[in-house]
Amino acid sequence: MSDGDIAVIDEVYAAMAGQDFARLFELVDADCVITQDARLPWGGRHVGHEGLVNFGLRLRQFIWSEVATEAVFAADGDVIQVGRTVGTTVESGSAFDIAEVHRWTVRDGRVVAAHFSIDTAAMLAALGDATPTASTQRDQTPSE
């Protein structure tokens, strides 16, 4: 773990905020694994660049949000980001401001894993208890 790993994650957040997808794909390994609570409509396990795209598209079907970072630090070989996700739901326009923690694994300057934890109960309440479909609960691995 190095300060360079934290810098990579800072760049990831900048790329996401700026919708710079080319840069995001440079920073994220082609075999990256992204996970989030499967109870969320966009949650589950997403693999590779295709998984990253599917995760992002699914997320945007339900919410518009920005990450407000409160702290970023190295712990246990990973980069931990603590903050809030602030935005609105797509369906009703309901506002939310929910605590979150992101755990990033960086190897050789690229993200190889990311786990996004939020207050799931609060997000489901904001969504009106949206229930994920079976397809969002299974492995989102690209077909070969």
N, C-alpha and C positions, 0 to 999 in steps of 0.2 A: 504494500500500500504506500502510495506516495502522494505528494501534493499534486503531481501530474494527474493522478486519478480523479482528484477533486476538480481539477481544471477541466477534465473531459466531461464530467457531469455538469459543470457550469455551462459548457458549450452545448450539451444536450438540451438543457433548459432554454438556452438562447435560441437554438434551432427550432425547438417546439414553439416557442413564443412567436418567432418570426415566420413560422410555417416554411422553413428552409429544409425541405424534405431531402434534397440532395446531400446537404451537410449531415442531416440526421442519419442517413444510410451509411455515410462515411464513418460515423462515430459508433454505430451499432453493428456488431458482428452479424454475418449472414446466418449464423446458427443460434442467435440470441434466444433465450427463453424468457417470456414476459408472463407474469402471473398476477392475478388479483382474485379476490373472493368470488367464487362461481355463483353466488347468490345475486350478484350484480348482473344486469342485462349484458354488459360488455365483459364480464369477468371470465375466469377460466385460465387456461394455459394456451399461450400463443407462441409459435416457434418461427424464427427466422424473419426476414424482411417482409414476407407475405403475412406472417402472423402479426407483425408490427402494424402493417397497413390495416389488416382486418380489425385489430384492437382499436386503432384510432377511428376508423369509420364507424364501427359499432358504438363507440363512446359518443361520437358526435350525433348519432341518431337520438340519443337520450339527453345529453347535456351540452351546454356551452360553459366552459370554465377556464379559469386561469389558476396557476399555482402561485401562492404567495409563500415564499420561502422564509422561514424563521431561523433555521440553522442548517449547516452542512458540515459534516465531520467524518473522519475515518474511524471505523470500529470493526474489530473482528475480521479484518481483511476486505471489508466492503466500504462503500461510501453511503452514508445515511443522510437523508434529507428530511427535515421536519418542517411542517408548515400547515397550510390550509388550502383546500380547493374551494374556490369562490366562483359562483356563477348562477345560471338559471337552467331549469329543465326545459327541454324542447317542447314537450307536449302542453304543459300548462303555463310555462313562464315563471314558475315558482322560484324564488331566490333561495340559495343555500350558501352556507359558509361552514365548511366541515373540516375537522382536524384530519390530517393525513401524515403518513410516514412512507417514504420511498427508500428501498434498499437496493443499491446498485452494485453489481460485481463487474469490475473492470480488469481486463487482462490485455497486456501489450497495447494499451491506449484505446481499446474498444470495449464497449459494453457487451458482456456475454450473458448477463442475467439481470432482470429487474423484477422486484416484487413491490406492488403498490398496495399499501394498507390504508384504508380510510375507516371512518366510523360508518360501517355498512348499514346499521340500523337507521342512522340519521339520513343517509343517502336514499335508502329504500322509502323512508317516510316522505322525503322530498319528491321522489318519483311517484308517490301514491301507491307504494308497495308493488311496483312493477315486478313481474315474475319472469326470470330468464327462461328462454326456450331451451329445449334439449340441445340444440346445436351450439349454444353458448357455453354449455356446461362440459362439453367434451373437448378433447385435445384439438386445438386449432392448428395442427401441423400441416404444412403444405403437402399436397399429394405428389407422389414421385412417378 
